Amino acid sequence: MNHITTIAQLTQILDQASPAECSKIMKRIRIDTSELEHCATWSDQSYTRNCLARNKKYELILLCWDIGAKTPIHDHGGKDCWVYQIQGTIQETRYQAFNLRLKETHQMTLSAQKLTYMNDSMGYHALENIANQRAMTLHIYVSPIDVCEVFNTQKGCFETKKMSYHTHQEKNTSMLVS
């Protein structure tokens, strides 16, 4: 099995693949931090969403995590999602909704070159940088996600959130996409 070591290789393969082939493709990824450093943007106490590629078939996003940064509990708008750990250590916590309450069902730690998969039939999840250093993860969605359901802890319910990027890579330029 040939490893995929660059974003250019990954996008070329994804452009030609069917959705059914994505799982096998994701298992071939071995992308190093150095391949993504030029795309990385950082925010103190949070994470950034940096779009590397987007078309009708897929969306490829680099998330850059500051120390302690975490996502809210969320779904994936009906899309398949793979998360490939580039650098650092991320904890994934999965949840199921029972009688309007969330129950934690699974927790795992991702270290460099580990892969996890999630879709809405599996419930909801949240990701958190649990290491004392920055982290980077590569997120691959089969079909882009324009909106998702995010759990509002203050109200105790899910709310629809429109997705946006901090940067969007297009022909080596960055621009803010809302």
Biotite code that builds the C-alpha atoms (Angstrom):
import biotite.structure as struc

atoms = struc.array([
    struc.Atom([0.000, 0.000, 0.000], chain_id="A", res_id=1, res_name="MET", atom_name="CA", element="C"),
    struc.Atom([1.453, 3.338, -1.081], chain_id="A", res_id=2, res_name="ASN", atom_name="CA", element="C"),
    struc.Atom([1.270, 6.054, 1.545], chain_id="A", res_id=3, res_name="HIS", atom_name="CA", element="C"),
    struc.Atom([-0.166, 9.484, 0.794], chain_id="A", res_id=4, res_name="ILE", atom_name="CA", element="C"),
    struc.Atom([2.399, 12.009, 2.030], chain_id="A", res_id=5, res_name="THR", atom_name="CA", element="C"),
    struc.Atom([1.263, 15.351, 0.572], chain_id="A", res_id=6, res_name="THR", atom_name="CA", element="C"),
    struc.Atom([-1.923, 17.366, 0.331], chain_id="A", res_id=7, res_name="ILE", atom_name="CA", element="C"),
    struc.Atom([-1.470, 17.486, -3.465], chain_id="A", res_id=8, res_name="ALA", atom_name="CA", element="C"),
    struc.Atom([-1.451, 13.666, -3.613], chain_id="A", res_id=9, res_name="GLN", atom_name="CA", element="C"),
    struc.Atom([-4.471, 13.453, -1.318], chain_id="A", res_id=10, res_name="LEU", atom_name="CA", element="C"),
    struc.Atom([-6.566, 15.945, -3.298], chain_id="A", res_id=11, res_name="THR", atom_name="CA", element="C"),
    struc.Atom([-5.641, 14.303, -6.612], chain_id="A", res_id=12, res_name="GLN", atom_name="CA", element="C"),
    struc.Atom([-6.703, 10.884, -5.298], chain_id="A", res_id=13, res_name="ILE", atom_name="CA", element="C"),
    struc.Atom([-9.908, 12.243, -3.720], chain_id="A", res_id=14, res_name="LEU", atom_name="CA", element="C"),
    struc.Atom([-10.810, 14.055, -6.957], chain_id="A", res_id=15, res_name="ASP", atom_name="CA", element="C"),
    struc.Atom([-10.767, 10.722, -8.802], chain_id="A", res_id=16, res_name="GLN", atom_name="CA", element="C"),
    struc.Atom([-12.298, 8.527, -6.068], chain_id="A", res_id=17, res_name="ALA", atom_name="CA", element="C"),
    struc.Atom([-15.850, 7.512, -5.351], chain_id="A", res_id=18, res_name="SER", atom_name="CA", element="C"),
    struc.Atom([-17.253, 8.078, -1.836], chain_id="A", res_id=19, res_name="PRO", atom_name="CA", element="C"),
    struc.Atom([-17.075, 4.308, -1.230], chain_id="A", res_id=20, res_name="ALA", atom_name="CA", element="C"),
    struc.Atom([-13.287, 4.411, -1.663], chain_id="A", res_id=21, res_name="GLU", atom_name="CA", element="C"),
    struc.Atom([-12.675, 7.092, 0.970], chain_id="A", res_id=22, res_name="CYS", atom_name="CA", element="C"),
    struc.Atom([-12.161, 4.771, 3.931], chain_id="A", res_id=23, res_name="SER", atom_name="CA", element="C"),
    struc.Atom([-9.320, 2.930, 2.178], chain_id="A", res_id=24, res_name="LYS", atom_name="CA", element="C"),
    struc.Atom([-7.780, 6.211, 1.034], chain_id="A", res_id=25, res_name="ILE", atom_name="CA", element="C"),
    struc.Atom([-7.785, 7.700, 4.547], chain_id="A", res_id=26, res_name="MET", atom_name="CA", element="C"),
    struc.Atom([-5.892, 4.691, 5.919], chain_id="A", res_id=27, res_name="LYS", atom_name="CA", element="C"),
    struc.Atom([-3.051, 5.483, 3.486], chain_id="A", res_id=28, res_name="ARG", atom_name="CA", element="C"),
    struc.Atom([-2.427, 9.021, 4.811], chain_id="A", res_id=29, res_name="ILE", atom_name="CA", element="C"),
    struc.Atom([1.018, 9.654, 6.329], chain_id="A", res_id=30, res_name="ARG", atom_name="CA", element="C"),
    struc.Atom([1.271, 13.432, 6.065], chain_id="A", res_id=31, res_name="ILE", atom_name="CA", element="C"),
    struc.Atom([3.984, 15.103, 8.133], chain_id="A", res_id=32, res_name="ASP", atom_name="CA", element="C"),
    struc.Atom([3.709, 18.395, 10.007], chain_id="A", res_id=33, res_name="THR", atom_name="CA", element="C"),
    struc.Atom([6.200, 20.037, 7.646], chain_id="A", res_id=34, res_name="SER", atom_name="CA", element="C"),
    struc.Atom([3.768, 19.522, 4.742], chain_id="A", res_id=35, res_name="GLU", atom_name="CA", element="C"),
    struc.Atom([1.167, 21.701, 6.487], chain_id="A", res_id=36, res_name="LEU", atom_name="CA", element="C"),
    struc.Atom([3.112, 24.379, 8.356], chain_id="A", res_id=37, res_name="GLU", atom_name="CA", element="C"),
    struc.Atom([2.634, 26.934, 5.551], chain_id="A", res_id=38, res_name="HIS", atom_name="CA", element="C"),
    struc.Atom([-1.185, 26.501, 5.873], chain_id="A", res_id=39, res_name="CYS", atom_name="CA", element="C"),
    struc.Atom([-1.349, 26.668, 9.672], chain_id="A", res_id=40, res_name="ALA", atom_name="CA", element="C"),
    struc.Atom([-2.870, 29.645, 11.457], chain_id="A", res_id=41, res_name="THR", atom_name="CA", element="C"),
    struc.Atom([-3.215, 29.854, 15.218], chain_id="A", res_id=42, res_name="TRP", atom_name="CA", element="C"),
    struc.Atom([-5.487, 31.525, 17.757], chain_id="A", res_id=43, res_name="SER", atom_name="CA", element="C"),
    struc.Atom([-4.742, 31.803, 21.483], chain_id="A", res_id=44, res_name="ASP", atom_name="CA", element="C"),
    struc.Atom([-7.024, 29.564, 23.574], chain_id="A", res_id=45, res_name="GLN", atom_name="CA", element="C"),
    struc.Atom([-8.962, 28.245, 20.587], chain_id="A", res_id=46, res_name="SER", atom_name="CA", element="C"),
    struc.Atom([-8.639, 26.352, 17.336], chain_id="A", res_id=47, res_name="TYR", atom_name="CA", element="C"),
    struc.Atom([-8.660, 27.580, 13.747], chain_id="A", res_id=48, res_name="THR", atom_name="CA", element="C"),
    struc.Atom([-10.340, 26.021, 10.695], chain_id="A", res_id=49, res_name="ARG", atom_name="CA", element="C"),
    struc.Atom([-8.141, 26.314, 7.604], chain_id="A", res_id=50, res_name="ASN", atom_name="CA", element="C"),
    struc.Atom([-9.731, 25.088, 4.376], chain_id="A", res_id=51, res_name="CYS", atom_name="CA", element="C"),
    struc.Atom([-7.176, 23.342, 2.159], chain_id="A", res_id=52, res_name="LEU", atom_name="CA", element="C"),
    struc.Atom([-9.578, 22.100, -0.523], chain_id="A", res_id=53, res_name="ALA", atom_name="CA", element="C"),
    struc.Atom([-13.319, 22.116, -1.126], chain_id="A", res_id=54, res_name="ARG", atom_name="CA", element="C"),
    struc.Atom([-15.491, 20.923, -3.981], chain_id="A", res_id=55, res_name="ASN", atom_name="CA", element="C"),
    struc.Atom([-18.822, 19.106, -4.365], chain_id="A", res_id=56, res_name="LYS", atom_name="CA", element="C"),
    struc.Atom([-17.246, 15.754, -3.430], chain_id="A", res_id=57, res_name="LYS", atom_name="CA", element="C"),
    struc.Atom([-15.231, 16.600, -0.320], chain_id="A", res_id=58, res_name="TYR", atom_name="CA", element="C"),
    struc.Atom([-13.861, 19.204, 2.048], chain_id="A", res_id=59, res_name="GLU", atom_name="CA", element="C"),
    struc.Atom([-10.344, 19.088, 3.493], chain_id="A", res_id=60, res_name="LEU", atom_name="CA", element="C"),
    struc.Atom([-9.695, 21.240, 6.580], chain_id="A", res_id=61, res_name="ILE", atom_name="CA", element="C"),
    struc.Atom([-6.603, 21.699, 8.749], chain_id="A", res_id=62, res_name="LEU", atom_name="CA", element="C"),
    struc.Atom([-7.541, 22.448, 12.359], chain_id="A", res_id=63, res_name="LEU", atom_name="CA", element="C"),
    struc.Atom([-4.818, 24.105, 14.443], chain_id="A", res_id=64, res_name="CYS", atom_name="CA", element="C"),
    struc.Atom([-5.355, 23.685, 18.188], chain_id="A", res_id=65, res_name="TRP", atom_name="CA", element="C"),
    struc.Atom([-3.919, 25.922, 20.877], chain_id="A", res_id=66, res_name="ASP", atom_name="CA", element="C"),
    struc.Atom([-3.283, 24.356, 24.296], chain_id="A", res_id=67, res_name="ILE", atom_name="CA", element="C"),
    struc.Atom([-6.631, 23.468, 25.904], chain_id="A", res_id=68, res_name="GLY", atom_name="CA", element="C"),
    struc.Atom([-8.703, 24.285, 22.821], chain_id="A", res_id=69, res_name="ALA", atom_name="CA", element="C"),
    struc.Atom([-11.848, 22.210, 22.320], chain_id="A", res_id=70, res_name="LYS", atom_name="CA", element="C"),
    struc.Atom([-14.873, 21.983, 20.102], chain_id="A", res_id=71, res_name="THR", atom_name="CA", element="C"),
    struc.Atom([-18.407, 22.042, 21.387], chain_id="A", res_id=72, res_name="PRO", atom_name="CA", element="C"),
    struc.Atom([-20.330, 18.764, 21.151], chain_id="A", res_id=73, res_name="ILE", atom_name="CA", element="C"),
    struc.Atom([-21.544, 18.572, 17.547], chain_id="A", res_id=74, res_name="HIS", atom_name="CA", element="C"),
    struc.Atom([-22.777, 16.416, 14.676], chain_id="A", res_id=75, res_name="ASP", atom_name="CA", element="C"),
    struc.Atom([-21.577, 16.437, 11.064], chain_id="A", res_id=76, res_name="HIS", atom_name="CA", element="C"),
    struc.Atom([-24.619, 17.590, 9.139], chain_id="A", res_id=77, res_name="GLY", atom_name="CA", element="C"),
    struc.Atom([-25.201, 14.084, 7.775], chain_id="A", res_id=78, res_name="GLY", atom_name="CA", element="C"),
    struc.Atom([-21.685, 13.794, 6.292], chain_id="A", res_id=79, res_name="LYS", atom_name="CA", element="C"),
    struc.Atom([-18.904, 11.247, 6.824], chain_id="A", res_id=80, res_name="ASP", atom_name="CA", element="C"),
    struc.Atom([-15.888, 12.636, 8.693], chain_id="A", res_id=81, res_name="CYS", atom_name="CA", element="C"),
    struc.Atom([-12.336, 11.339, 9.120], chain_id="A", res_id=82, res_name="TRP", atom_name="CA", element="C"),
    struc.Atom([-9.875, 13.025, 11.479], chain_id="A", res_id=83, res_name="VAL", atom_name="CA", element="C"),
    struc.Atom([-6.170, 12.369, 10.953], chain_id="A", res_id=84, res_name="TYR", atom_name="CA", element="C"),
    struc.Atom([-3.875, 13.447, 13.790], chain_id="A", res_id=85, res_name="GLN", atom_name="CA", element="C"),
    struc.Atom([-0.884, 15.370, 12.422], chain_id="A", res_id=86, res_name="ILE", atom_name="CA", element="C"),
    struc.Atom([0.761, 16.673, 15.589], chain_id="A", res_id=87, res_name="GLN", atom_name="CA", element="C"),
    struc.Atom([0.042, 16.709, 19.317], chain_id="A", res_id=88, res_name="GLY", atom_name="CA", element="C"),
    struc.Atom([-2.610, 14.798, 21.246], chain_id="A", res_id=89, res_name="THR", atom_name="CA", element="C"),
    struc.Atom([-6.361, 15.190, 20.831], chain_id="A", res_id=90, res_name="ILE", atom_name="CA", element="C"),
    struc.Atom([-9.042, 13.499, 22.913], chain_id="A", res_id=91, res_name="GLN", atom_name="CA", element="C"),
    struc.Atom([-12.277, 12.526, 21.202], chain_id="A", res_id=92, res_name="GLU", atom_name="CA", element="C"),
    struc.Atom([-15.379, 12.075, 23.360], chain_id="A", res_id=93, res_name="THR", atom_name="CA", element="C"),
    struc.Atom([-18.515, 10.605, 21.795], chain_id="A", res_id=94, res_name="ARG", atom_name="CA", element="C"),
    struc.Atom([-22.095, 11.058, 22.990], chain_id="A", res_id=95, res_name="TYR", atom_name="CA", element="C"),
    struc.Atom([-25.578, 9.720, 22.359], chain_id="A", res_id=96, res_name="GLN", atom_name="CA", element="C"),
    struc.Atom([-28.772, 11.659, 23.010], chain_id="A", res_id=97, res_name="ALA", atom_name="CA", element="C"),
    struc.Atom([-31.273, 9.909, 25.292], chain_id="A", res_id=98, res_name="PHE", atom_name="CA", element="C"),
    struc.Atom([-34.520, 11.616, 26.308], chain_id="A", res_id=99, res_name="ASN", atom_name="CA", element="C"),
    struc.Atom([-33.114, 15.056, 25.485], chain_id="A", res_id=100, res_name="LEU", atom_name="CA", element="C"),
    struc.Atom([-29.967, 14.356, 27.540], chain_id="A", res_id=101, res_name="ARG", atom_name="CA", element="C"),
    struc.Atom([-26.470, 13.593, 26.357], chain_id="A", res_id=102, res_name="LEU", atom_name="CA", element="C"),
    struc.Atom([-24.642, 10.554, 27.631], chain_id="A", res_id=103, res_name="LYS", atom_name="CA", element="C"),
    struc.Atom([-20.915, 9.984, 27.092], chain_id="A", res_id=104, res_name="GLU", atom_name="CA", element="C"),
    struc.Atom([-20.447, 6.657, 25.298], chain_id="A", res_id=105, res_name="THR", atom_name="CA", element="C"),
    struc.Atom([-16.791, 6.514, 24.303], chain_id="A", res_id=106, res_name="HIS", atom_name="CA", element="C"),
    struc.Atom([-13.510, 8.325, 24.739], chain_id="A", res_id=107, res_name="GLN", atom_name="CA", element="C"),
    struc.Atom([-10.211, 7.870, 22.919], chain_id="A", res_id=108, res_name="MET", atom_name="CA", element="C"),
    struc.Atom([-6.916, 9.655, 22.554], chain_id="A", res_id=109, res_name="THR", atom_name="CA", element="C"),
    struc.Atom([-5.414, 10.407, 19.160], chain_id="A", res_id=110, res_name="LEU", atom_name="CA", element="C"),
    struc.Atom([-1.679, 10.753, 18.766], chain_id="A", res_id=111, res_name="SER", atom_name="CA", element="C"),
    struc.Atom([0.354, 11.452, 15.624], chain_id="A", res_id=112, res_name="ALA", atom_name="CA", element="C"),
    struc.Atom([-0.692, 9.453, 12.536], chain_id="A", res_id=113, res_name="GLN", atom_name="CA", element="C"),
    struc.Atom([-3.859, 8.077, 14.181], chain_id="A", res_id=114, res_name="LYS", atom_name="CA", element="C"),
    struc.Atom([-7.184, 8.196, 12.371], chain_id="A", res_id=115, res_name="LEU", atom_name="CA", element="C"),
    struc.Atom([-10.762, 8.284, 13.632], chain_id="A", res_id=116, res_name="THR", atom_name="CA", element="C"),
    struc.Atom([-14.089, 8.221, 11.798], chain_id="A", res_id=117, res_name="TYR", atom_name="CA", element="C"),
    struc.Atom([-17.446, 9.749, 12.712], chain_id="A", res_id=118, res_name="MET", atom_name="CA", element="C"),
    struc.Atom([-20.887, 10.150, 11.190], chain_id="A", res_id=119, res_name="ASN", atom_name="CA", element="C"),
    struc.Atom([-24.251, 11.162, 12.601], chain_id="A", res_id=120, res_name="ASP", atom_name="CA", element="C"),
    struc.Atom([-25.499, 7.579, 13.020], chain_id="A", res_id=121, res_name="SER", atom_name="CA", element="C"),
    struc.Atom([-22.744, 7.180, 15.639], chain_id="A", res_id=122, res_name="MET", atom_name="CA", element="C"),
    struc.Atom([-24.034, 10.144, 17.665], chain_id="A", res_id=123, res_name="GLY", atom_name="CA", element="C"),
    struc.Atom([-22.180, 13.355, 18.484], chain_id="A", res_id=124, res_name="TYR", atom_name="CA", element="C"),
    struc.Atom([-18.627, 14.118, 19.465], chain_id="A", res_id=125, res_name="HIS", atom_name="CA", element="C"),
    struc.Atom([-16.278, 16.751, 20.820], chain_id="A", res_id=126, res_name="ALA", atom_name="CA", element="C"),
    struc.Atom([-12.529, 17.086, 20.326], chain_id="A", res_id=127, res_name="LEU", atom_name="CA", element="C"),
    struc.Atom([-10.053, 18.630, 22.760], chain_id="A", res_id=128, res_name="GLU", atom_name="CA", element="C"),
    struc.Atom([-6.317, 19.299, 22.775], chain_id="A", res_id=129, res_name="ASN", atom_name="CA", element="C"),
    struc.Atom([-5.252, 17.597, 26.006], chain_id="A", res_id=130, res_name="ILE", atom_name="CA", element="C"),
    struc.Atom([-1.482, 18.005, 25.604], chain_id="A", res_id=131, res_name="ALA", atom_name="CA", element="C"),
    struc.Atom([0.677, 20.825, 26.871], chain_id="A", res_id=132, res_name="ASN", atom_name="CA", element="C"),
    struc.Atom([1.531, 21.818, 23.291], chain_id="A", res_id=133, res_name="GLN", atom_name="CA", element="C"),
    struc.Atom([-0.233, 22.885, 20.131], chain_id="A", res_id=134, res_name="ARG", atom_name="CA", element="C"),
    struc.Atom([-1.832, 20.248, 17.920], chain_id="A", res_id=135, res_name="ALA", atom_name="CA", element="C"),
    struc.Atom([-2.886, 19.880, 14.273], chain_id="A", res_id=136, res_name="MET", atom_name="CA", element="C"),
    struc.Atom([-5.560, 17.621, 12.798], chain_id="A", res_id=137, res_name="THR", atom_name="CA", element="C"),
    struc.Atom([-6.626, 17.069, 9.210], chain_id="A", res_id=138, res_name="LEU", atom_name="CA", element="C"),
    struc.Atom([-10.410, 16.707, 8.727], chain_id="A", res_id=139, res_name="HIS", atom_name="CA", element="C"),
    struc.Atom([-11.806, 15.110, 5.592], chain_id="A", res_id=140, res_name="ILE", atom_name="CA", element="C"),
    struc.Atom([-15.553, 15.327, 4.965], chain_id="A", res_id=141, res_name="TYR", atom_name="CA", element="C"),
    struc.Atom([-17.269, 13.449, 2.147], chain_id="A", res_id=142, res_name="VAL", atom_name="CA", element="C"),
    struc.Atom([-19.385, 16.312, 0.847], chain_id="A", res_id=143, res_name="SER", atom_name="CA", element="C"),
    struc.Atom([-18.714, 19.669, 2.480], chain_id="A", res_id=144, res_name="PRO", atom_name="CA", element="C"),
    struc.Atom([-20.487, 20.581, 5.697], chain_id="A", res_id=145, res_name="ILE", atom_name="CA", element="C"),
    struc.Atom([-22.269, 23.925, 5.502], chain_id="A", res_id=146, res_name="ASP", atom_name="CA", element="C"),
    struc.Atom([-24.210, 23.626, 8.782], chain_id="A", res_id=147, res_name="VAL", atom_name="CA", element="C"),
    struc.Atom([-24.153, 21.329, 11.790], chain_id="A", res_id=148, res_name="CYS", atom_name="CA", element="C"),
    struc.Atom([-25.884, 20.957, 15.127], chain_id="A", res_id=149, res_name="GLU", atom_name="CA", element="C"),
    struc.Atom([-23.867, 22.267, 18.083], chain_id="A", res_id=150, res_name="VAL", atom_name="CA", element="C"),
    struc.Atom([-24.794, 21.661, 21.717], chain_id="A", res_id=151, res_name="PHE", atom_name="CA", element="C"),
    struc.Atom([-25.390, 24.878, 23.675], chain_id="A", res_id=152, res_name="ASN", atom_name="CA", element="C"),
    struc.Atom([-24.403, 23.982, 27.251], chain_id="A", res_id=153, res_name="THR", atom_name="CA", element="C"),
    struc.Atom([-26.089, 27.063, 28.733], chain_id="A", res_id=154, res_name="GLN", atom_name="CA", element="C"),
    struc.Atom([-29.465, 26.311, 27.128], chain_id="A", res_id=155, res_name="LYS", atom_name="CA", element="C"),
    struc.Atom([-29.114, 22.516, 27.273], chain_id="A", res_id=156, res_name="GLY", atom_name="CA", element="C"),
    struc.Atom([-30.078, 22.048, 23.616], chain_id="A", res_id=157, res_name="CYS", atom_name="CA", element="C"),
    struc.Atom([-28.666, 21.776, 20.106], chain_id="A", res_id=158, res_name="PHE", atom_name="CA", element="C"),
    struc.Atom([-28.580, 24.787, 17.813], chain_id="A", res_id=159, res_name="GLU", atom_name="CA", element="C"),
    struc.Atom([-27.841, 24.990, 14.104], chain_id="A", res_id=160, res_name="THR", atom_name="CA", element="C"),
    struc.Atom([-24.508, 26.617, 13.301], chain_id="A", res_id=161, res_name="LYS", atom_name="CA", element="C"),
    struc.Atom([-23.315, 27.821, 9.914], chain_id="A", res_id=162, res_name="LYS", atom_name="CA", element="C"),
    struc.Atom([-19.746, 26.638, 9.310], chain_id="A", res_id=163, res_name="MET", atom_name="CA", element="C"),
    struc.Atom([-16.942, 29.034, 8.342], chain_id="A", res_id=164, res_name="SER", atom_name="CA", element="C"),
    struc.Atom([-13.181, 29.075, 7.886], chain_id="A", res_id=165, res_name="TYR", atom_name="CA", element="C"),
    struc.Atom([-10.408, 31.196, 9.335], chain_id="A", res_id=166, res_name="HIS", atom_name="CA", element="C"),
    struc.Atom([-8.436, 30.795, 6.087], chain_id="A", res_id=167, res_name="THR", atom_name="CA", element="C"),
    struc.Atom([-9.139, 29.327, 2.675], chain_id="A", res_id=168, res_name="HIS", atom_name="CA", element="C"),
    struc.Atom([-6.222, 28.140, 0.526], chain_id="A", res_id=169, res_name="GLN", atom_name="CA", element="C"),
    struc.Atom([-6.870, 28.907, -3.116], chain_id="A", res_id=170, res_name="GLU", atom_name="CA", element="C"),
    struc.Atom([-3.928, 28.992, -5.531], chain_id="A", res_id=171, res_name="LYS", atom_name="CA", element="C"),
    struc.Atom([-1.549, 29.734, -2.618], chain_id="A", res_id=172, res_name="ASN", atom_name="CA", element="C"),
    struc.Atom([-3.536, 32.686, -1.291], chain_id="A", res_id=173, res_name="THR", atom_name="CA", element="C"),
    struc.Atom([-5.448, 32.981, 1.962], chain_id="A", res_id=174, res_name="SER", atom_name="CA", element="C"),
    struc.Atom([-8.767, 34.682, 2.383], chain_id="A", res_id=175, res_name="MET", atom_name="CA", element="C"),
    struc.Atom([-11.349, 34.760, 5.115], chain_id="A", res_id=176, res_name="LEU", atom_name="CA", element="C"),
    struc.Atom([-14.487, 32.821, 4.250], chain_id="A", res_id=177, res_name="VAL", atom_name="CA", element="C"),
    struc.Atom([-17.629, 33.283, 6.327], chain_id="A", res_id=178, res_name="SER", atom_name="CA", element="C"),
])
